[in-house]
Amino acid sequence: MKLCDIVSRDAIVAGLQSSTRDEVVAELVDALVRAGKVASNIREEIIASVLERERKGSTGFGKGVAIPHVKQKGVKGMVAAVGVSESGIDFNALDKQPVYSVFLLISPAEDPEQHLRAMEVIFKNLSQDNFRRFLRQATQVDDVWTLLTDADDQQLPA
């Protein structure tokens, strides 16, 4: 599984407008709706599910990144949105630092194995210093997409 198999290019938000965790989640769900990856009639349900998951424990794992995620009924396929914030967002991260890069993963409830594989791929890349640094510096959708494709091709400089 590769990042470009998971992330919808049309759901990349290189300049997040939101300033709070809850707003960021809604902004990224809206990007998935606009991209045609999530049905608009379950938008509110997805946002509520993601925020409920966040209340159980922050998905901000530190180093400026967060991976809010949920397994959701009514979703046909696994999909992710990516958001980059210039100013940083309080995500209640483990290291208490702001989050600048967010991967929002929505998976079908009936396929937990694929959800875990996708989380593994996202986490593996976000664990790399250069990937995080380049993602945080990305200001255009094309910049983010190039980073994802390079990571998939393992062309990211060490």
N, C-alpha and C positions, 0 to 999 in steps of 0.2 A: 504494500500500500504506500502511496506517495502523497505528499502534501497537495499536489495539484489534482489528485483524485478526490480529495476531501473539500478543499476550499473552492468556493464559487468565485471566479474572477470578478463577476458582477456584484459580489457582496464584500468587496474590499473597500474599506473606508480609510483612506490615507490621512485624512484630517478630521478626526472625531470632533464633533461640535459639543458633545455632552461633557459635563464636568463631574457627574456623580456616577457611582457604580450602576444604580438602577437605570439612569438615563442611557448609559452606554449599552447596557443589555438591550433596552428598547430600540436604540439606534441601530444596533447590529441585527436584531430580529427584523426590523423594518428593511434593512438592506437585503436580507434573505427573501423577504416578501417581494420587494421590487425586482429582484433577480429571478423571481418565479420558482424559487426553491422551497418555499414554505407557503402554504395556503393562507390567505389573509384572514379566513374565518377562524383560524386557530392561533392567530397572533397573540392575543391576550393570554390564552392558556399557556403558550410557550413561555412568554415573559414571566408569568406567575410561577411556572415550574422551575425556571432557571433561578429566579430570586429565592424561591423556597430552598433550592439546593444551596445557594449562597448562605442562607441563614443557618444551615446545618454545619457549614464550615467553608471558609473562604477558599476560592479557587485561585487566589493570588498567591502563587507559591514563592514569590520573592524575585529579586533581580529585575524588577520592573515589568514582569509579565503576569498574566492571568489567563486561565483556560476555563471560563464558565462552560458547563456542559450539562446536558440532560438527555435521558432516553424518553422519548415522547410518543404517545399513541397518536395516530393520525398523520405521522410523517412518513412519506413513502421511501425516502432514501436518506442516507447520511450526508450531511452537508455542514460546512463551516463558513463563518464570516471572519474577517480579520479587520481589526481596527487599530489605528495608531493615533496616539494623543501626544501633542507637542508639550502640553502643560502638565500632564500626569493626572491620574485619578486615584482617589482613596478607595482601594478595593479591600481594605482590611487585610492586606497581605501579611504573610507570615513574618517578613522582615520589617514590617511597619513602614515600608517605603512606598512612594507612589508607583502606580502601574502605567506604563507607556504603550505597551503592546498587548492586545487582547485577541485571543482565538476563541470564538464562540462555536461550540460543537453541538449540533442537534442530530440525534440518531433515532431510528425507529426503535420503539420499546421492545419489539420482539427479536432484536438482534444484538444482544449484549456483547457477544464476542467481537463483532465488528467495531462496536463502540470502544472496547478496550484496545483493539489494534490501532484505531485512529488516535486515541489518547496517547498511546505509546509513540507513534510517529511524530505527533505534535510536540510532545514532551522532549523527545530525543533531540529535536532541532532547537527548541527553546533552551535546552541545557547548554548549548554551545555559545560561548561568549561572542564570537563574530556574528553569528546569526542574529542574536539579540541586538547587538550594536547596529548592524546594517538595517534591521527592521525598524528600530527606533529612529534612525536617520531618514527613513523613506518618507518622501513628501508627495509622491504620486502613486496612483494605482499601478502603473507600469513598473515602478521601482519595487513595489512589494511583490508583484507577480514574477519579475525577474529573479528576485531573491528566492522565492519558492521553487521556481524551476531549477535554479542553480543548486539549491539544496537537494532537490530530487535527483539531480544529475551528479551530486557530490562534487560540484565545481566551486564550492564556497572556499575561499582561502582560509587556511588554518590559522 
